[in-house]
Amino acid sequence: MAPTSDAGCYSTEASVRTLLIHAANGERWVLPWSNFVSARHQEDGNRERLTLLFASHEVELQGRHLASLLPEIARFHLGSLRSLPPKYESQGNASDPFIERLSVRSTGASPAAETASSG
């Protein structure tokens, strides 16, 4: 997969050290791939869920064609993620991953544990 434009739901590069996540509310996270633990993909009809678990955070994506991100994740080539409103799905390639909702949740037991959603 080639890098996507800033308007896309994701970007890839030859090799990246961190994953940059953009929430619709303007929040951003930078999660180091060195803290990556696992990924889980689930399908329910035409809806998909992809969960990325890092040492301190869980990132959950909901959308379509998310399974095609797994090879990029396995090679640490995924550079960024963002959700887009459903009206933008028709503007891209129909087989490209489309993220309509994403959430980032702290997995720590701290009282200030954060949760944010976008989409």
Buried (B, 14 or more C-beta within 10 A) or exposed (E): BEEBEEEBBBBBEEEBEBBBBBBBEEEEBEBEBEEBEEBEBEEEEEEBBBBBBBEBBBBBBBBBBBEBBBEBBEEBBBBBBBBBEEEBBEEBEEEBBBBBBBBBBBEEEEEEEEEBBBB
